[in-house]
Amino acid sequence: MLKKIIEILKIIFLFKFDFSLPSKKKFLLFDDNHRNYILKYLDQQNLNVLHIRKEKINLPVVLLNFLKLKFTFRDYIEKFIDHAEPKYIITFSDNSESFFFLKKRERSKKILIQNSWKNKFNDPFLNIQNKKYHSDYSFVFNEKIGNIYTKLLSCKSIVIGSFKSNCYKLNEEKKKYPILFISSYRNIKSSKLLVNEISYSDYDLTHKKAIKEIAHFANQKKIKLYIYGNDLFAPSIEENYFKELKLNCDWEFIKNDRSKTYNIIDQSTFVVGTHSTALYEAIGRGQKVFVFSKNFDNEKLNTHMFGWPYDFGKEGFFWINNFLNRELIQQKIEKVFNLNQIDWDNKIEEIKKKVMHFNENNKSFIDFIKYD
């Protein structure tokens, strides 16, 4: 009990507060994550935001719970929602157990919007079957991941593709970047063990080899390579990571800017990478893509392979999972690079339908909240 009281006191003295109870609004955003995207479709005046990272605390809710000897953060979340009385509780935190555990409410519907590509290593909830997990709806990238969410959360899944990508109209301006490598860099200590004695250095090896292969291709073709960064907070460290690889080509690093990501993708002739949501979004947006698929002899890490949870095989016409034969790799890259857009569209059609839809302006979501 004493520990719980101390936790409440820390919250009171260390965080920002709201001093009035939540007003009753139709929509509640669970976690102030990607609010800018949801506000493209909802009126700010009709939206409450529940901050679950404790960056802002509603003091009256805390005090009401305190009087009832309820001290957990979960108690706080439930009480906040009780006062807000939303018709829809929406979240982009698509692996949040706090959201999964929210109690069912007759007058509220829980909506999960898939935010990133899933795998069993980064999203441990995928390894669990918990009867208390619940949502009413999930808006997902594709049918296969929708089936997984439906099973885990007992919800109805609606295929919409990437909500964030759908917010941006396809940019058909002249191409600016002949080759764009989408970085999957993480500022993680190389010796850190991930699973079964596999270190981050082992995990990152595919990434390092991939950038060297595409740099070799760019050098051979006398084409400039652009590297789109991933780290929002330490871009200089990320850029130095690539400098230390001594890439043998003309290349330029582009700092990550979330507001410009989709325009940069659209203005690229050829998009390359290992494993990132942006690669799949590029496919959804009709771009020519080449993937250096991660391949591990480990059940969890192997879900990083291209297309999971679909099983497209270890190698396909625009993805490869080993670096044993440079000549073969370069031939595969060149074949995709040289495809005209019509041929690419024809070859990619079936896979595109499976991995990433493009629902322009999120029409399916708009229709849902309008007519439900």
Helices and strands as residue ranges (DSSP letters): H 2-14, E 16-18, E 27-30, H 35-38, G 44-46, E 47-50, E 56-58, H 59-67, H 73-84, E 88-91, H 97-100, E 109-113, G 124-127, E 137-140, H 143-153, E 156-159, H 163-166, E 179-182, E 193-195, E 198-199, H 200-221, E 225-228, H 235-243, E 251-254, H 261-266, E 271-273, H 277-284, E 289-292, G 301-304, E 319-320, H 326-338, H 341-355, G 360-362, H 363-371
